C-alpha cells in the first residue's frame, strides 16, 4: 500500500541524512498516517520529532533536512514541513492505478 511505499521513501531520506544529522541508529520503520485535515496533505509523518533529540536539533530543522534528502518518486507530487516539524505529503494517483492493475491481474489469474 501507499503508506508502506511512503515509509520506505522516508527511511531512505533518513539513511541519506543520518551523517548530516549525527544519527547513530536509523529507525527500522516510520509511521505514516492521514492528517485529520485535508489541507495538510494526503499523508503525514512525525519522524522528525522522534529523531530530534538524538540529532540535537529542533524537529522542524530535522524535517527540513530530511526533505532535502528525500528521493524523487513517481507517487509523490509534493512534500513540505508543517508546524513544529511534521512532514506532509501529497501523492499522485499513480500508486492507485498500480493497485488497480494488480487487483485486475489477480482476478484474471483466479478466474482462469
N, C-alpha and C positions, 0 to 999 in steps of 0.2 A: 504494500500500500504506500501511499504518498508520504505518510508520516515516517515510515522506515527509510524511504529514499531521502527525505529531508534530514533525518537524523544522521545518516551516513555522510551526507554532504557537510553537515555542521562538524562532524567528527574529523573530516578531512581538513577543515579550516582550523580546528583546534590543534591537530597534529602539526600543520604547517606553521602555526603561530606560537607553538609551545616554547621554542627557544626565545623568541622575542618577548613573550610574557613571563619567562622564567619558570615554566611549569615542569615539574619533575615527573608527574604522572598525568597521563591523559585519561579521561573517563572512558569506561567501556561502552557506555551508551549515553544518549542525550534525549531528554524528554521533549517532545513536540506536542503542542496542544492547539486547539482552536480558540482564538480570543473570543471573549463574550461579545465584543462589538465589532461589526464587520469593517468599520473604518480602520481598525488596527491590522487588517490584512486577513489572509486566509489561515495562516498558521503562525505560531509564536513559540519562542523558547526563552527560558530564563537561565541558560547555561552560563552566561557571563556572571551572574550572581554567585553561582557555585564555584567559579574559578577565581573570583576577585581576591579573596583572602590569600590564597597561595601566590597569586601574581603580585600582591601588594599594590593593587591599583583599584580604582573605582569600577563598579560593574559597567558603567557606561563606556569607560576607556577600554575595558576588555572587549565589550561588544563591538566597538568601533574597530579594534584591532582584528577581531575575528572576521568581520565583514571584509576587511581588506585582503584577507586570505581565503575567502570563500570561492571555491572553484565555480566556473561558469557551468550552467546546467540548462538543458532544454525545457525543464519543467518549472524553473523559477523565473518569473518575469520581473521581480523586484524584491529587494530586501532593504530594511532600514532599522536604525536604532531608535527606540522609543522610550520615553520616560527615563528612569534611572539606569536602564541597561537591558531592556527586553530587545530581542531581535524579532522583527515581524517580517513575514514572507508573503508575497503574492505569487500564486502559481498559475501556470498556463493550463490549458485543457489537454496538453499532450499526455500527461500521466493518465487522465481519464480515458482517453482514446486507447491507450495501451491496455488498460484494464478491460475495456470492452472487447478489444481484439482478442485478448487471451481468453476471455469468457466464451467468445464465439468459437474459438479453436477447441476449447474443452468440450463444448456442447456438440460440435461436429464429431469429435473423436468418440464420445459416448453414444452418439446416435448411429455410428457405423456398425 
